[in-house]
Amino acid sequence: MEATSTTQESRGVCPHFHAAIELIGKRWTGAILCALTERPLRFGELARAVPGLSDRLLSRRLRELEDEGVVERDVEAGSPVQVTYSLTEKGAELRPAIAELRSWARRWQRAG
């Protein structure tokens, strides 16, 4: 039993887990994903849903999430052009994890 424990420790953190945490652990990314678990949102709605996030950084994070296949962008023709962001199938699979993290945060949030 001891050998198994030592072997697992020497392997370190799973590289897939590490990459996922690095992606969703970036500042503001978790909040953006949390907002999108509710429903697709337009850029302005996302900006209001995550107070304190600049438009420039929101654009950057959305681009990163698009590049990873977690968020998709739907451009509606018209004047002005309307852009809606939603979770892809890959992104939607994060819903249970985000819901659990939200519950955990509520249980352990410090009063004060």
Secondary structure, DSSP 8 states (H G I E B T S, - for coil): -HHHHHHHHHH-S-HHHHHHHHHHTSTTHHHHHHHHHHS-EEHHHHHHHSTT--HHHHHHHHHHHHHTTSEEEEEE-SSS-EEEEEE-HHHHTTHHHHHHHHHHHHHH----
